Amino acid sequence: MAETALTPALAPADRARILFYCGAIIVALNFVSPAAGVLVIPLSFVLKNKLHLSANDVAMFTLWAGIPGYLAFAFGMVRDFWSPFGLGDRGYFILFGTLAAVLLVVFAFLGVSQAMLLVSVLQFTVCFLFMWGAWNGLGAIVGQRHAMSGQISALWNFAGTLAIVAALFLGGVLSQYLEGMSAAGAIRTLFLLLAGVMAAIAALGLWKPKALSADLARGGERPDIMADISRLARHWPIYPALTIWMLWNFSPGTLTALQYYMSDTLHASDSQWGAYNAISYATSVPAFVAFGFLSSRFSLRALLWWGAALGVMQMLPLLLVHSAVGALIAAAPIGLIGGLATAAYMDLLIRACPKGMEGTMMMMAWSLFALSVNGGNLWGTDLYDRHGGFVACVIATTIVYALILPVLLLVPKKLIATADGTVLAA
C-alpha cells in the first residue's frame, strides 16, 4: 500500500525566484501567443474588414496558420534531445526570440496579401513553438521535481491569463485604432510591436537564476531517441490526460462563431469583442488563485471532479443574452466556471509526464490543443452558418465537455491521490 510523504521544502527565497522566473517567461510568451495573444484580434479584423474574408474563410486561414501547432509534439521532442549553444532551455529563448524578431521586421515592410500574412504567421508560430516547448519542458520538470505541479499550473494559468487579458484589451483597442490605417500600415504596426516583445524574450534567456540552475540545464542531447519514444508510448497516464485536454479545448461556440454572432447579431464593436475575451480570461484569475491555494490542501482527484462538473456548464450563460452588454456580463461567469477545470487539467498533464520526456509530452498536449481548437472552430462556423446558428454551437460545446466526466475514471488513481507537497512512497 502506498503512503504519502512530504517532500523537502524549498527555501522561501528559492521558491520566490523560481516562481518569478517562470512567471516572467509565461507572461512574455502568452502575450505574443499565436493562439490568444495580441496578434489575434487585430489580424482577424484585418482579414475580415480589409481583405473582406467570410467567417468560414477566416476559420480556414486560422486552420492553415495553425499547422505548426498540430506538430507541436515535434518541437517538444527537439527540446528533449537538443540544447542550443549548450544552454538548455535558455538557448531556445535566445535563438528563436532573436530569429522571430528579425523575421517580423522583414515581413513588416512587405506588401500585404492573404498569402504574405499566412507565411508570416507560420514562421512566427514556428519560432514561438520552439520557445513554448522549452518552457513546457521546464515547467513540467519544476512541477514534478519540487512536488509543486498544482502551484506551477496555478502560476501558469494565472500569469498567462493576465498576459492574455492585457494582450486582448490591447488587441481590441489596437484593432479599433488600426481601422483608420491602410492594411499595410496596420500590419507594419502590429508586426513591429511583436518584434519588440520577441527581442525581450531573447534577452530574458540571458538570465539564469541560481535556484533553477539544475532545471534549466535540461534539454541536452539524449542517446536513445527510439527507446524514449517507446517508453512514452507505453506510459498509460498520458492517454486519459491528453484525451481530457483535447475535449476541453474542442469548443465550437467560443471563437469565430461567437465573434460573428456578437458582431452581426448583437451588434458588438471590435473593442467589445476584445473586452468580452479579456473579461472571460480575467474572471478566471480568481479560480486560478483558488486552485493554487486548494492544490496543497485537497487531492488532485477531488479538484478534477469539481472542475469538470463546473466546466460542463461553462457556455450556458450565453444562451440567456440578447445584447452586446449582456454578452460582456455573461463573460464573467464563463471565465470563473472554466478556470478551475483548466488549472486541474494542466496539473494532471504535468503529473502525467514521463521523466526525461517532459517537453515531448507537454507539447503533445499543445498539438492536441491546436487540432482541437481549430477543428472545433471550423465545426462551429459550419453549425453557425448552416445548422442551427449560435444556439447549436453552445449545445455542441456542452455535450463535448460532458464527455470529460467518464474519461476521468480512466486516470490512474495513485497519480491524482495526493495534494501538492506530497509524493507517493512505496
N, C-alpha and C positions, 0 to 999 in steps of 0.2 A: 504494500500500500504506500502510495506516495505521501510525503509530508511536505509542508511548506516551510521555507526558511527565509529569514530576512537576508537581503544582500548587503554587503558592506556599504555604508553610507558615503556618498561623496562629500568632500568638504564644501561648505556653503559657497565659498569663493569660486571653487572649480565648477560647481553646478551653475552658478550665475554666468561664468564665462562661456560654458558650453551652450547654455540656452540663449545667451546674447548672440554668439557667433551664428548658431543655427537660425535664430530669428532674423538676423541681417540677411543671410542668404535667401531665406524663404520670402522675405518682403521684396527683395530685388527681383527674384525670378518670377514671382507671381504678378508683380506689377507689369512685366512685359510678356506674360504668358500668351502664346498664340490662341489659347482656348478661352481665356477670360480676362486678359489684360487690357491695357489702354488702347491697343490696336483695334479691338473687336468692333466696338460701336462705330467709330469714325469710318472704318473700312466698309462695314455693312451698308452705311448710308451713302458712301461714295458709289458703291456698286448699285444701290437702289435708286438714288436721286440723280447721279451724274452719268452713270453708264446705263441706267434705265433697265436693270435686270429685274425679272419677276421673282416672286417668292421662291418658286422652285429652282430658278436659275441661281439665286443666292445660295440656296441649300446645296446645289450641285457644286458651286465654287468652293464652298466650305468642305464638302466631301472630298474633292480633289486636293485641296490645300492641306487636308489632314492626313494625306498618305504617309508622310514620315511618322506620324503618331501611331499609325497602325503597326509600324515596325519598331515601336519604342523598345521592345524587349531586346532588340539587337544592340541598341545604344547602351542598355544596361549590361549586356554581355561584354561589350567592348570595355565598359568601365571596370568590370570584374577582372579583366585579363590584361589591361594596358594602362600604363601610368605615364602620361605626357610629361616630358622633361624630368622623369623620376620624382615628380612632386605629388603623386597620388591624385586625390580629388581636386586639390588646389590647381593642378596643372590644367584640368578641364576648364575651370573658371577663367584662367589666364588666356589659354589658347583660343577657346571658342568665343569668349567675350570680345576679345580683340578682333577676331575674324568677322564676327557678326557686325560689329561697329563699322568696320571698313566697308563691308558689302552694302550696308544700309546707306551709307553716304553716297556710294556709287549709284545705287538704284534711285536715290532721291532726286537725281538730276537727269534721269532718263524720261522719255516720253511715256505718258500714262495710257495703258490699254489693259484689257482684261488679262491678256497673256502675260504682260510685264508684271502685273500685280500678283498673278499666280506664281510666277517664277520667284519673285522677291519674297513672297510669303513662304514658299517651300524652302529656300535657302536659310531664311531666318529661323524657321522651325527646326531644321536640321541642327544648326548651331545651338539653339535653345535646348534640344533634347540631349545633346552631349552633356551640357551643364546640368540639366534636370536629372539625368542618370547619375551623375556624380553626387548630387545632393541626396537622391533617393537611397543610394547605397550607404552614404554616410549616415543619414538619418536612421536607417534600419539598424546599422551597427551600433550606434549610440543607444538606441532604444533597447536593444537586446543586451548589450554588454553591461549597461548600468541598471537593468531592470526598470526602465522608465519609458516603456513603449506608450503607455497612456499619456504621460506628460509630453512626450515628443509629438504624439498625434494631436493633443490639445494645442501645443505651441504651433505645430504645422498648420492646423486649421485656423487658429486664432490670428497668427501673424499673416498667414496667407490671405485670410479674409479681409483683414484691414488693408492690405496692399491692393486686393481686388476691388474693395469698396472705393478706395481712393482712385484707382485706375478707371473704374466705371463712371464715377462722378466726373472725373476729368475728361474721360472719353465722351460722355454725353454733352458736356459743356463745349469741349473741343469740336465735336461734330457740328453743334449749332454754329460755332464760330467759323468753321471751315465751309459752311454753306455759302458764304459770301465770296469764297475764292473759286478759282478755276480748279479743275480736277488735278492738274499738275501742281499747283500751289498747295492744295490740301495734302496731297501725298508727300510733297517735299517736307512740309512742316512736321507731319507725323513721323516720317522716317528719320529725320534728324533728331527728334526727341527720343526715339527708340535707340538710336546710335549712342546718344549720351549715356543712357542707362546701361547699355551693354558694356561701354567702356568702364563704367563704375564697377560693374560685376568683375571685370578683368582685374581691376585694382584690388577688389576685395580678396581675390585669390592670393595676393601677396602676403596677406595676414595669416599667421599661424599661431593661434593661442596654445600655450603650453599644456593646458588641460585636455586638449584634443589632439595632441601630437600622435599618439598611437592610433587613434581612429582615422586621422587624415592620411596616415601612411598607407592605408589600404588602397587597393586598386592597381597594384603592380602586376607583372606578368605571372601567369599560373601555368604549371607544366602540363596538365592533362585536361584539355578542354572537353573532350568527349566523355570522360569519366564524370566530370562535374555536371554536364548536361544530363547524363543518365541518372545521376543522383538527384538532380532537381526533378526529373520526370517521375521518379519513384517516391517523392516526398508528398504523401497524401494531403497534409494540411493545406497545401496551396490550392487545391481544387475547389473546395467549398468557399474558401476566402475569395478567390478570383470570380467565382460564379456570383456571389453576393455583390461584389463590386460592380460586375457587369450589369446586373439587373438594376442596381441603384442608379446607375448613370444612363440607362436606356429610358429616356423621358420624352415622349413625343410632344408634350404640351408646354415645354419650358423655353424653347429657343425661337426659331423663325416663325412658327405658328403663332406664338404668343406675341411676338413683335408686330406681326401684321394684324393680328386681332386688335391689339391696343391701338395701332396706328389707323387702321381702316374702319374699325367698328366703334372703338371707344374714343377715337379722335385725339390720341395722345401725341404730344410733340416728341422730337428727338430727345430732348432733355428729360422728359417724363419717362421715356423708356429707359434711359440711363439711370434715372432716380429709382425706378422700380427694381432694377437689378442691384443697385447699390443698397437699397433698403433690405431686400431679401438676404443679401450677404451680411449686412451689418447686424441684423437681428439674429443671425445665427451665432454671433460672437458670445452672448451670454450662455448659450448652450455649450460652446467650446470651453469657456471658463469653468462652467459647472462640471463638464466631463473631466477636466484636469483635476478638480477637487475630488470628484467621485471615484476616479480611477485608482486612487490609493486607499479607498475605503470599501469598495464593492468589487466583486469579481467581474471580469470582462463578460462572462456568461450573462449575468444579470443586466449589464449595460447594453449588451447586444439585443436582448429581447425587448427591453424598454425602448431602445432606439428604433427597432424595426416596427414595433406596434405603432409608435407615433408617426414614423415615416410613411406608412400606408396612407395616412390622411393628409399628406403634405399639400397636394394640389387642390383639394376640395374647396378651399375658400374662394378660388377663382370662379366657381360656379355661381357665386352669390353677388358678383359685382356687375354693374351696368354703366360704369363711367371710368375715366382715367384715374380720377381721385380715388374711387373705390378700389381699383387695382393696386394703387400705392398703399392703401390701408391693408389690403389682403397680403401684400408682400411681407408684412411684419410677422404674422403667424406662420407663413410659409417658411421663412428663414429660421424661425425659432424651432419649429417642428423638425425640420431636416437636420439641424445642427448636431443633435445628439447622435443620430444614426450615422452621419458622416464620420464623426470622430471615432465611434465604436468600430466601424468597418475598417478604418485606416489602422487602428490599433491591432485589429485582427490580422491585417496584411503584414504588419511589422513582425508580429509574433510568428507568423507562418513562414517567414523567410528561412531557408536552409543556410547554415553557416558557410560563408565564402561565396555565396551566390545572391547576396542581398540586392545588388544592383540589378541583376537579371530578373529576379522575382518581382521587385517593385516596378520595374519598367514593363514587365509583362502586364502588370495591373494597368499601367497607363496606355499600353496598346489596346487593351480591352476598353479603357475609358474612351479613347478616340473612336474606336469602332462603335461603341455603344451610343455615345453622344451624337455622332454624325448619322449613324443608322436610325436612331430614334428621331432625330431631327428631320431626316428625309421622309420617314414614315409619317411623322406629324404633319409635314406640309401636304402630303397626299391626303391624309384624313381631313385636314383643314380645307383643302381646295375641292375635294370630290366626295367625301364620305362622312358627312355629319358635322363639319365645322369644328369650332374650338371645343365644344362640349364633348365630342367624340375623342379629342386629344386628351382631355382631362380624365375621362373614364379609362382610356387605354393605359395611361400612366399609372393610375391607381391599381389596376389589375396587375401590371408588371411588378409594382412594389410589393403587392401582397404575396407574390411568388417567393419572396425572400424568406418568409417565415418557415416553410418546410425545409429549405436549404440549411437553415441554422441547425437543424437536427443532425446534419452530417458533419458538423465541425467536431474534431476530437475534443472530448470533454476536458482532458488534462491541459490542453493548450489554453483554455479560457477559464480555468478553475481558480486562478489567483488574481489578486489586485496588484497594482504597481508596488515595487519594493520587495516582492516575494518571488521566490523561484521554487520549482518542484525539485525535491531531492529524493533519491531512491531510498 
